[in-house]
């Protein structure tokens, strides 16, 4: 059984759709940055990769802060 079949069996079609969406997201982001700002394709590609990674770090930090605050407020009422 190939890796793709194993992943598909374990994760279903959602993983494949997620991968296709992500690749499409990068292509659309590169095109937008390139055509809107006139940036070279190399810089547009870097932006299309770095910006979502920074957003992921921000989301992780936000979740950590939110749940830490939520736990503290919950412990006040216990």
N, CA, C and O atoms as a CHARMM CRD file, in Angstrom:
* protein
*
  312
    1    1 UNK  N      0.84100  -1.18000   0.00000 PROA 1      0.00000
    2    1 UNK  CA     0.00000   0.00000   0.00000 PROA 1      0.00000
    3    1 UNK  C      0.88900   1.24700   0.00000 PROA 1      0.00000
    4    1 UNK  O      1.83300   1.33900   0.78500 PROA 1      0.00000
    5    2 UNK  N      0.59700   2.17500  -0.85300 PROA 2      0.00000
    6    2 UNK  CA     1.41600   3.37700  -0.92500 PROA 2      0.00000
    7    2 UNK  C      1.08700   4.32800   0.21500 PROA 2      0.00000
    8    2 UNK  O      0.07700   4.17600   0.90100 PROA 2      0.00000
    9    3 UNK  N      1.94600   5.29600   0.40100 PROA 3      0.00000
   10    3 UNK  CA     1.73400   6.28800   1.45700 PROA 3      0.00000
   11    3 UNK  C      0.44200   7.05700   1.20400 PROA 3      0.00000
   12    3 UNK  O     -0.31900   7.31300   2.13700 PROA 3      0.00000
   13    4 UNK  N      0.19000   7.42500  -0.04200 PROA 4      0.00000
   14    4 UNK  CA    -1.02200   8.17400  -0.37400 PROA 4      0.00000
   15    4 UNK  C     -2.26500   7.36500  -0.02600 PROA 4      0.00000
   16    4 UNK  O     -3.21700   7.90100   0.54100 PROA 4      0.00000
   17    5 UNK  N     -2.26200   6.08000  -0.36300 PROA 5      0.00000
   18    5 UNK  CA    -3.40800   5.23100  -0.02500 PROA 5      0.00000
   19    5 UNK  C     -3.57600   5.08400   1.48000 PROA 5      0.00000
   20    5 UNK  O     -4.69700   5.08600   1.98900 PROA 5      0.00000
   21    6 UNK  N     -2.47200   4.95700   2.18200 PROA 6      0.00000
   22    6 UNK  CA    -2.53300   4.84700   3.63800 PROA 6      0.00000
   23    6 UNK  C     -3.12600   6.10600   4.24900 PROA 6      0.00000
   24    6 UNK  O     -4.00300   6.03800   5.11000 PROA 6      0.00000
   25    7 UNK  N     -2.63700   7.26000   3.79500 PROA 7      0.00000
   26    7 UNK  CA    -3.15300   8.53300   4.30800 PROA 7      0.00000
   27    7 UNK  C     -4.62600   8.68200   3.95900 PROA 7      0.00000
   28    7 UNK  O     -5.42800   9.09400   4.79700 PROA 7      0.00000
   29    8 UNK  N     -4.98300   8.34700   2.72000 PROA 8      0.00000
   30    8 UNK  CA    -6.37900   8.46600   2.29700 PROA 8      0.00000
   31    8 UNK  C     -7.27000   7.55500   3.12200 PROA 8      0.00000
   32    8 UNK  O     -8.37900   7.94400   3.48800 PROA 8      0.00000
   33    9 UNK  N     -6.80700   6.36000   3.41700 PROA 9      0.00000
   34    9 UNK  CA    -7.59000   5.43400   4.22200 PROA 9      0.00000
   35    9 UNK  C     -7.76700   5.98200   5.63700 PROA 9      0.00000
   36    9 UNK  O     -8.84300   5.86700   6.22300 PROA 9      0.00000
   37   10 UNK  N     -6.71900   6.57000   6.17500 PROA 10     0.00000
   38   10 UNK  CA    -6.76800   7.06200   7.54300 PROA 10     0.00000
   39   10 UNK  C     -7.50300   8.39800   7.65200 PROA 10     0.00000
   40   10 UNK  O     -8.23500   8.62300   8.61600 PROA 10     0.00000
   41   11 UNK  N     -7.31800   9.27600   6.68500 PROA 11     0.00000
   42   11 UNK  CA    -7.83500  10.63200   6.78300 PROA 11     0.00000
   43   11 UNK  C     -9.02500  10.90500   5.86600 PROA 11     0.00000
   44   11 UNK  O     -9.73400  11.89300   6.05600 PROA 11     0.00000
   45   12 UNK  N     -9.24800  10.05400   4.88800 PROA 12     0.00000
   46   12 UNK  CA   -10.34700  10.28600   3.96600 PROA 12     0.00000
   47   12 UNK  C    -10.00800  11.37800   2.95400 PROA 12     0.00000
   48   12 UNK  O     -8.85100  11.76100   2.77900 PROA 12     0.00000
   49   13 UNK  N    -11.03900  11.85300   2.30800 PROA 13     0.00000
   50   13 UNK  CA   -10.86700  12.85300   1.26600 PROA 13     0.00000
   51   13 UNK  C    -10.52400  14.23400   1.81500 PROA 13     0.00000
   52   13 UNK  O    -10.02400  15.08300   1.07600 PROA 13     0.00000
   53   14 UNK  N    -10.78000  14.46900   3.08300 PROA 14     0.00000
   54   14 UNK  CA   -10.52200  15.79100   3.65900 PROA 14     0.00000
   55   14 UNK  C     -9.06700  16.20300   3.52100 PROA 14     0.00000
   56   14 UNK  O     -8.77500  17.36000   3.21500 PROA 14     0.00000
   57   15 UNK  N     -8.14900  15.26400   3.74500 PROA 15     0.00000
   58   15 UNK  CA    -6.72900  15.59900   3.64800 PROA 15     0.00000
   59   15 UNK  C     -6.35400  15.96900   2.21700 PROA 15     0.00000
   60   15 UNK  O     -5.61800  16.93200   1.99800 PROA 15     0.00000
   61   16 UNK  N     -6.85000  15.21800   1.25100 PROA 16     0.00000
   62   16 UNK  CA    -6.54600  15.51900  -0.14600 PROA 16     0.00000
   63   16 UNK  C     -7.10300  16.89000  -0.52200 PROA 16     0.00000
   64   16 UNK  O     -6.41900  17.68100  -1.17100 PROA 16     0.00000
   65   17 UNK  N     -8.34600  17.17600  -0.11600 PROA 17     0.00000
   66   17 UNK  CA    -8.92500  18.48600  -0.39600 PROA 17     0.00000
   67   17 UNK  C     -8.14400  19.60000   0.28600 PROA 17     0.00000
   68   17 UNK  O     -7.98100  20.68000  -0.28200 PROA 17     0.00000
   69   18 UNK  N     -7.66100  19.34700   1.49400 PROA 18     0.00000
   70   18 UNK  CA    -6.86400  20.34000   2.20800 PROA 18     0.00000
   71   18 UNK  C     -5.56400  20.62000   1.47300 PROA 18     0.00000
   72   18 UNK  O     -5.16000  21.77700   1.35600 PROA 18     0.00000
   73   19 UNK  N     -4.90900  19.59000   0.98000 PROA 19     0.00000
   74   19 UNK  CA    -3.65800  19.77100   0.23800 PROA 19     0.00000
   75   19 UNK  C     -3.91200  20.55500  -1.04500 PROA 19     0.00000
   76   19 UNK  O     -3.16200  21.47600  -1.37100 PROA 19     0.00000
   77   20 UNK  N     -4.97100  20.19100  -1.77600 PROA 20     0.00000
   78   20 UNK  CA    -5.30700  20.91200  -3.00900 PROA 20     0.00000
   79   20 UNK  C     -5.62800  22.36700  -2.69800 PROA 20     0.00000
   80   20 UNK  O     -5.18700  23.26200  -3.41900 PROA 20     0.00000
   81   21 UNK  N     -6.38200  22.61700  -1.64300 PROA 21     0.00000
   82   21 UNK  CA    -6.72200  23.98400  -1.24200 PROA 21     0.00000
   83   21 UNK  C     -5.46800  24.77300  -0.90500 PROA 21     0.00000
   84   21 UNK  O     -5.32900  25.92500  -1.31500 PROA 21     0.00000
   85   22 UNK  N     -4.55500  24.16100  -0.16200 PROA 22     0.00000
   86   22 UNK  CA    -3.33500  24.84200   0.25200 PROA 22     0.00000
   87   22 UNK  C     -2.46700  25.20100  -0.94400 PROA 22     0.00000
   88   22 UNK  O     -1.95600  26.31900  -1.02100 PROA 22     0.00000
   89   23 UNK  N     -2.29600  24.28700  -1.86400 PROA 23     0.00000
   90   23 UNK  CA    -1.51600  24.57100  -3.07300 PROA 23     0.00000
   91   23 UNK  C     -2.18000  25.70100  -3.86200 PROA 23     0.00000
   92   23 UNK  O     -1.50700  26.61800  -4.33100 PROA 23     0.00000
   93   24 UNK  N     -3.49600  25.62600  -4.00300 PROA 24     0.00000
   94   24 UNK  CA    -4.22100  26.69600  -4.69000 PROA 24     0.00000
   95   24 UNK  C     -4.07300  28.02600  -3.97800 PROA 24     0.00000
   96   24 UNK  O     -3.93400  29.06700  -4.61900 PROA 24     0.00000
   97   25 UNK  N     -4.10200  27.99300  -2.65300 PROA 25     0.00000
   98   25 UNK  CA    -3.93400  29.21600  -1.86000 PROA 25     0.00000
   99   25 UNK  C     -2.58700  29.86300  -2.15600 PROA 25     0.00000
  100   25 UNK  O     -2.51000  31.07400  -2.36100 PROA 25     0.00000
  101   26 UNK  N     -1.52500  29.06200  -2.17800 PROA 26     0.00000
  102   26 UNK  CA    -0.19600  29.60100  -2.47500 PROA 26     0.00000
  103   26 UNK  C     -0.14100  30.19900  -3.87200 PROA 26     0.00000
  104   26 UNK  O      0.41500  31.28100  -4.06000 PROA 26     0.00000
  105   27 UNK  N     -0.70800  29.50900  -4.85200 PROA 27     0.00000
  106   27 UNK  CA    -0.68600  30.01200  -6.23400 PROA 27     0.00000
  107   27 UNK  C     -1.46100  31.32600  -6.33900 PROA 27     0.00000
  108   27 UNK  O     -0.99600  32.27100  -6.97700 PROA 27     0.00000
  109   28 UNK  N     -2.62800  31.38900  -5.72300 PROA 28     0.00000
  110   28 UNK  CA    -3.42700  32.61100  -5.75400 PROA 28     0.00000
  111   28 UNK  C     -2.69300  33.74100  -5.04600 PROA 28     0.00000
  112   28 UNK  O     -2.68700  34.87200  -5.53300 PROA 28     0.00000
  113   29 UNK  N     -2.07500  33.45400  -3.90300 PROA 29     0.00000
  114   29 UNK  CA    -1.34500  34.48300  -3.16000 PROA 29     0.00000
  115   29 UNK  C     -0.16800  35.02200  -3.96600 PROA 29     0.00000
  116   29 UNK  O      0.06500  36.23000  -3.99200 PROA 29     0.00000
  117   30 UNK  N      0.57300  34.13400  -4.62100 PROA 30     0.00000
  118   30 UNK  CA     1.69900  34.57200  -5.45500 PROA 30     0.00000
  119   30 UNK  C      1.18800  35.47200  -6.56800 PROA 30     0.00000
  120   30 UNK  O      1.75900  36.53300  -6.82000 PROA 30     0.00000
  121   31 UNK  N      0.12400  35.06100  -7.23100 PROA 31     0.00000
  122   31 UNK  CA    -0.41900  35.85200  -8.33800 PROA 31     0.00000
  123   31 UNK  C     -0.90600  37.21900  -7.85700 PROA 31     0.00000
  124   31 UNK  O     -0.64500  38.23600  -8.50100 PROA 31     0.00000
  125   32 UNK  N     -1.60900  37.24200  -6.73200 PROA 32     0.00000
  126   32 UNK  CA    -2.11100  38.52100  -6.20600 PROA 32     0.00000
  127   32 UNK  C     -0.97400  39.47500  -5.86900 PROA 32     0.00000
  128   32 UNK  O     -0.99200  40.63800  -6.27300 PROA 32     0.00000
  129   33 UNK  N      0.00700  38.98500  -5.13300 PROA 33     0.00000
  130   33 UNK  CA     1.12500  39.86000  -4.75300 PROA 33     0.00000
  131   33 UNK  C      1.86200  40.34200  -6.00200 PROA 33     0.00000
  132   33 UNK  O      2.21600  41.51700  -6.10300 PROA 33     0.00000
  133   34 UNK  N      2.08600  39.45400  -6.93200 PROA 34     0.00000
  134   34 UNK  CA     2.82100  39.81100  -8.15300 PROA 34     0.00000
  135   34 UNK  C      2.06500  40.85700  -8.96400 PROA 34     0.00000
  136   34 UNK  O      2.64700  41.86400  -9.36600 PROA 34     0.00000
  137   35 UNK  N      0.78500  40.63300  -9.20900 PROA 35     0.00000
  138   35 UNK  CA     0.03100  41.54400 -10.07100 PROA 35     0.00000
  139   35 UNK  C     -0.40300  42.82500  -9.37400 PROA 35     0.00000
  140   35 UNK  O     -0.47900  43.87300 -10.01600 PROA 35     0.00000
  141   36 UNK  N     -0.68500  42.76900  -8.09000 PROA 36     0.00000
  142   36 UNK  CA    -1.12900  43.96500  -7.37700 PROA 36     0.00000
  143   36 UNK  C      0.04500  44.88600  -7.05100 PROA 36     0.00000
  144   36 UNK  O     -0.05000  46.10200  -7.21400 PROA 36     0.00000
  145   37 UNK  N      1.14100  44.30500  -6.59300 PROA 37     0.00000
  146   37 UNK  CA     2.27300  45.15000  -6.17600 PROA 37     0.00000
  147   37 UNK  C      3.35900  45.25700  -7.23000 PROA 37     0.00000
  148   37 UNK  O      4.19100  46.16300  -7.17900 PROA 37     0.00000
  149   38 UNK  N      3.35800  44.33800  -8.18600 PROA 38     0.00000
  150   38 UNK  CA     4.42400  44.34400  -9.19100 PROA 38     0.00000
  151   38 UNK  C      5.70900  43.71600  -8.68400 PROA 38     0.00000
  152   38 UNK  O      6.76000  43.85000  -9.31100 PROA 38     0.00000
  153   39 UNK  N      5.62700  43.02300  -7.54000 PROA 39     0.00000
  154   39 UNK  CA     6.81700  42.37900  -6.97700 PROA 39     0.00000
  155   39 UNK  C      7.26100  41.23900  -7.89100 PROA 39     0.00000
  156   39 UNK  O      6.43400  40.60700  -8.54700 PROA 39     0.00000
  157   40 UNK  N      8.56400  40.98000  -7.93300 PROA 40     0.00000
  158   40 UNK  CA     9.04200  39.82900  -8.70800 PROA 40     0.00000
  159   40 UNK  C      8.44000  38.52900  -8.16700 PROA 40     0.00000
  160   40 UNK  O      8.08300  38.44600  -6.99200 PROA 40     0.00000
  161   41 UNK  N      8.33200  37.53200  -9.02100 PROA 41     0.00000
  162   41 UNK  CA     7.72600  36.26100  -8.60800 PROA 41     0.00000
  163   41 UNK  C      8.44500  35.62400  -7.42500 PROA 41     0.00000
  164   41 UNK  O      7.80900  34.97500  -6.59400 PROA 41     0.00000
  165   42 UNK  N      9.76000  35.80100  -7.33800 PROA 42     0.00000
  166   42 UNK  CA    10.49800  35.23200  -6.21700 PROA 42     0.00000
  167   42 UNK  C     10.03100  35.83200  -4.89200 PROA 42     0.00000
  168   42 UNK  O      9.80500  35.10700  -3.92300 PROA 42     0.00000
  169   43 UNK  N      9.88600  37.16300  -4.85200 PROA 43     0.00000
  170   43 UNK  CA     9.43600  37.81300  -3.62100 PROA 43     0.00000
  171   43 UNK  C      7.96900  37.50300  -3.33700 PROA 43     0.00000
  172   43 UNK  O      7.57700  37.33200  -2.18300 PROA 43     0.00000
  173   44 UNK  N      7.16600  37.43000  -4.38800 PROA 44     0.00000
  174   44 UNK  CA     5.75700  37.09200  -4.20000 PROA 44     0.00000
  175   44 UNK  C      5.62200  35.68100  -3.62400 PROA 44     0.00000
  176   44 UNK  O      4.76300  35.43500  -2.77800 PROA 44     0.00000
  177   45 UNK  N      6.45400  34.77000  -4.07400 PROA 45     0.00000
  178   45 UNK  CA     6.42500  33.40000  -3.56200 PROA 45     0.00000
  179   45 UNK  C      6.83900  33.35500  -2.10200 PROA 45     0.00000
  180   45 UNK  O      6.21500  32.66400  -1.29700 PROA 45     0.00000
  181   46 UNK  N      7.87900  34.08400  -1.76000 PROA 46     0.00000
  182   46 UNK  CA     8.31100  34.14700  -0.35700 PROA 46     0.00000
  183   46 UNK  C      7.17800  34.67900   0.50500 PROA 46     0.00000
  184   46 UNK  O      6.90200  34.13500   1.57400 PROA 46     0.00000
  185   47 UNK  N      6.51800  35.74100   0.04900 PROA 47     0.00000
  186   47 UNK  CA     5.40800  36.31600   0.80000 PROA 47     0.00000
  187   47 UNK  C      4.27200  35.30900   0.95000 PROA 47     0.00000
  188   47 UNK  O      3.67300  35.20400   2.02000 PROA 47     0.00000
  189   48 UNK  N      3.97700  34.58000  -0.10400 PROA 48     0.00000
  190   48 UNK  CA     2.87600  33.61600  -0.07700 PROA 48     0.00000
  191   48 UNK  C      3.15300  32.46100   0.87700 PROA 48     0.00000
  192   48 UNK  O      2.21800  31.79900   1.32700 PROA 48     0.00000
  193   49 UNK  N      4.39500  32.21300   1.18800 PROA 49     0.00000
  194   49 UNK  CA     4.75400  31.14300   2.12000 PROA 49     0.00000
  195   49 UNK  C      4.93600  31.68000   3.53600 PROA 49     0.00000
  196   49 UNK  O      4.44800  31.08300   4.49400 PROA 49     0.00000
  197   50 UNK  N      5.63500  32.80300   3.67100 PROA 50     0.00000
  198   50 UNK  CA     5.96300  33.33900   4.99300 PROA 50     0.00000
  199   50 UNK  C      4.72200  33.88000   5.70900 PROA 50     0.00000
  200   50 UNK  O      4.54700  33.64300   6.90400 PROA 50     0.00000
  201   51 UNK  N      3.87300  34.59300   5.00100 PROA 51     0.00000
  202   51 UNK  CA     2.70800  35.21000   5.63400 PROA 51     0.00000
  203   51 UNK  C      1.78400  34.18000   6.28700 PROA 51     0.00000
  204   51 UNK  O      1.38900  34.39000   7.43400 PROA 51     0.00000
  205   52 UNK  N      1.42000  33.08700   5.62700 PROA 52     0.00000
  206   52 UNK  CA     0.58700  32.09500   6.32300 PROA 52     0.00000
  207   52 UNK  C      1.30000  31.44400   7.51100 PROA 52     0.00000
  208   52 UNK  O      0.66200  31.11500   8.51100 PROA 52     0.00000
  209   53 UNK  N      2.59900  31.26200   7.40700 PROA 53     0.00000
  210   53 UNK  CA     3.33600  30.69400   8.53800 PROA 53     0.00000
  211   53 UNK  C      3.30100  31.62700   9.74400 PROA 53     0.00000
  212   53 UNK  O      3.12400  31.17800  10.87600 PROA 53     0.00000
  213   54 UNK  N      3.46800  32.92700   9.49900 PROA 54     0.00000
  214   54 UNK  CA     3.38000  33.89900  10.59400 PROA 54     0.00000
  215   54 UNK  C      1.97400  33.94300  11.17600 PROA 54     0.00000
  216   54 UNK  O      1.80700  34.06900  12.38900 PROA 54     0.00000
  217   55 UNK  N      0.96600  33.84100  10.32000 PROA 55     0.00000
  218   55 UNK  CA    -0.41000  33.79300  10.81300 PROA 55     0.00000
  219   55 UNK  C     -0.64100  32.55600  11.67000 PROA 55     0.00000
  220   55 UNK  O     -1.36400  32.61800  12.66400 PROA 55     0.00000
  221   56 UNK  N     -0.04200  31.44500  11.29900 PROA 56     0.00000
  222   56 UNK  CA    -0.18400  30.21900  12.08800 PROA 56     0.00000
  223   56 UNK  C      0.44600  30.39200  13.46600 PROA 56     0.00000
  224   56 UNK  O     -0.12000  29.94800  14.46500 PROA 56     0.00000
  225   57 UNK  N      1.60300  31.02800  13.52600 PROA 57     0.00000
  226   57 UNK  CA     2.25600  31.28900  14.81700 PROA 57     0.00000
  227   57 UNK  C      1.39500  32.22400  15.66100 PROA 57     0.00000
  228   57 UNK  O      1.23300  32.00900  16.86300 PROA 57     0.00000
  229   58 UNK  N      0.84400  33.25700  15.03300 PROA 58     0.00000
  230   58 UNK  CA    -0.02200  34.19800  15.73300 PROA 58     0.00000
  231   58 UNK  C     -1.25300  33.46900  16.28500 PROA 58     0.00000
  232   58 UNK  O     -1.63100  33.68600  17.43700 PROA 58     0.00000
  233   59 UNK  N     -1.87900  32.61300  15.47800 PROA 59     0.00000
  234   59 UNK  CA    -3.06000  31.87700  15.92300 PROA 59     0.00000
  235   59 UNK  C     -2.72200  30.96800  17.10200 PROA 59     0.00000
  236   59 UNK  O     -3.49700  30.87200  18.05400 PROA 59     0.00000
  237   60 UNK  N     -1.57800  30.30600  17.04400 PROA 60     0.00000
  238   60 UNK  CA    -1.14400  29.44800  18.14000 PROA 60     0.00000
  239   60 UNK  C     -0.97900  30.26600  19.42600 PROA 60     0.00000
  240   60 UNK  O     -1.45700  29.86600  20.48700 PROA 60     0.00000
  241   61 UNK  N     -0.30500  31.40300  19.32400 PROA 61     0.00000
  242   61 UNK  CA    -0.09900  32.26000  20.49600 PROA 61     0.00000
  243   61 UNK  C     -1.43100  32.77500  21.03200 PROA 61     0.00000
  244   61 UNK  O     -1.64000  32.82100  22.24400 PROA 61     0.00000
  245   62 UNK  N     -2.31500  33.15400  20.14500 PROA 62     0.00000
  246   62 UNK  CA    -3.62400  33.65200  20.55100 PROA 62     0.00000
  247   62 UNK  C     -4.41500  32.58100  21.29300 PROA 62     0.00000
  248   62 UNK  O     -5.03900  32.86900  22.31500 PROA 62     0.00000
  249   63 UNK  N     -4.39600  31.36400  20.79400 PROA 63     0.00000
  250   63 UNK  CA    -5.07900  30.25700  21.46600 PROA 63     0.00000
  251   63 UNK  C     -4.48800  30.01900  22.85100 PROA 63     0.00000
  252   63 UNK  O     -5.22100  29.83300  23.82200 PROA 63     0.00000
  253   64 UNK  N     -3.16200  30.02400  22.93500 PROA 64     0.00000
  254   64 UNK  CA    -2.51400  29.80500  24.22800 PROA 64     0.00000
  255   64 UNK  C     -2.93300  30.88000  25.23600 PROA 64     0.00000
  256   64 UNK  O     -3.27900  30.56700  26.37500 PROA 64     0.00000
  257   65 UNK  N     -2.90000  32.14200  24.81300 PROA 65     0.00000
  258   65 UNK  CA    -3.27700  33.23900  25.71100 PROA 65     0.00000
  259   65 UNK  C     -4.74600  33.14600  26.10400 PROA 65     0.00000
  260   65 UNK  O     -5.09300  33.33200  27.27000 PROA 65     0.00000
  261   66 UNK  N     -5.59800  32.86400  25.14500 PROA 66     0.00000
  262   66 UNK  CA    -7.03200  32.77700  25.39700 PROA 66     0.00000
  263   66 UNK  C     -7.35500  31.67400  26.40800 PROA 66     0.00000
  264   66 UNK  O     -8.08400  31.89900  27.37400 PROA 66     0.00000
  265   67 UNK  N     -6.80700  30.48900  26.17300 PROA 67     0.00000
  266   67 UNK  CA    -7.12600  29.38000  27.06500 PROA 67     0.00000
  267   67 UNK  C     -6.47500  29.54600  28.43200 PROA 67     0.00000
  268   67 UNK  O     -7.02400  29.08100  29.43100 PROA 67     0.00000
  269   68 UNK  N     -5.33100  30.19200  28.49700 PROA 68     0.00000
  270   68 UNK  CA    -4.71400  30.46900  29.79600 PROA 68     0.00000
  271   68 UNK  C     -5.61600  31.40700  30.60000 PROA 68     0.00000
  272   68 UNK  O     -5.85800  31.18900  31.78700 PROA 68     0.00000
  273   69 UNK  N     -6.11100  32.46200  29.92900 PROA 69     0.00000
  274   69 UNK  CA    -7.00100  33.40600  30.60300 PROA 69     0.00000
  275   69 UNK  C     -8.31400  32.72700  30.98800 PROA 69     0.00000
  276   69 UNK  O     -8.84500  32.96800  32.07200 PROA 69     0.00000
  277   70 UNK  N     -8.83400  31.88500  30.11000 PROA 70     0.00000
  278   70 UNK  CA   -10.08300  31.18300  30.38000 PROA 70     0.00000
  279   70 UNK  C     -9.93700  30.26400  31.58800 PROA 70     0.00000
  280   70 UNK  O    -10.84000  30.19600  32.42300 PROA 70     0.00000
  281   71 UNK  N     -8.81500  29.55800  31.69200 PROA 71     0.00000
  282   71 UNK  CA    -8.58200  28.67000  32.83300 PROA 71     0.00000
  283   71 UNK  C     -8.47500  29.47000  34.13300 PROA 71     0.00000
  284   71 UNK  O     -8.99200  29.05700  35.17100 PROA 71     0.00000
  285   72 UNK  N     -7.79400  30.62700  34.06400 PROA 72     0.00000
  286   72 UNK  CA    -7.67400  31.45600  35.27000 PROA 72     0.00000
  287   72 UNK  C     -9.02600  31.96900  35.72500 PROA 72     0.00000
  288   72 UNK  O     -9.32300  31.96800  36.91900 PROA 72     0.00000
  289   73 UNK  N     -9.85200  32.41200  34.77700 PROA 73     0.00000
  290   73 UNK  CA   -11.16700  32.92900  35.16100 PROA 73     0.00000
  291   73 UNK  C    -12.06600  31.80900  35.66600 PROA 73     0.00000
  292   73 UNK  O    -12.89100  32.03900  36.55000 PROA 73     0.00000
  293   74 UNK  N    -11.92800  30.61600  35.13200 PROA 74     0.00000
  294   74 UNK  CA   -12.71700  29.47200  35.58300 PROA 74     0.00000
  295   74 UNK  C    -12.31300  29.08100  37.00000 PROA 74     0.00000
  296   74 UNK  O    -13.16700  28.71900  37.80900 PROA 74     0.00000
  297   75 UNK  N    -11.01600  29.15200  37.30800 PROA 75     0.00000
  298   75 UNK  CA   -10.55300  28.73900  38.62500 PROA 75     0.00000
  299   75 UNK  C    -11.01600  29.72200  39.70500 PROA 75     0.00000
  300   75 UNK  O    -11.07500  29.34300  40.87400 PROA 75     0.00000
  301   76 UNK  N    -11.34400  30.96100  39.36000 PROA 76     0.00000
  302   76 UNK  CA   -11.85600  31.94000  40.32300 PROA 76     0.00000
  303   76 UNK  C    -13.23500  31.52500  40.82500 PROA 76     0.00000
  304   76 UNK  O    -13.60100  31.81200  41.96500 PROA 76     0.00000
  305   77 UNK  N    -13.99300  30.85200  39.97300 PROA 77     0.00000
  306   77 UNK  CA   -15.34800  30.49200  40.32100 PROA 77     0.00000
  307   77 UNK  C    -15.46200  29.07500  40.92200 PROA 77     0.00000
  308   77 UNK  O    -16.54000  28.66800  41.35600 PROA 77     0.00000
  309   78 UNK  N    -14.38300  28.35800  40.94200 PROA 78     0.00000
  310   78 UNK  CA   -14.41400  26.98400  41.49000 PROA 78     0.00000
  311   78 UNK  C    -14.20200  26.96200  42.97000 PROA 78     0.00000
  312   78 UNK  O    -14.20000  25.89100  43.57800 PROA 78     0.00000
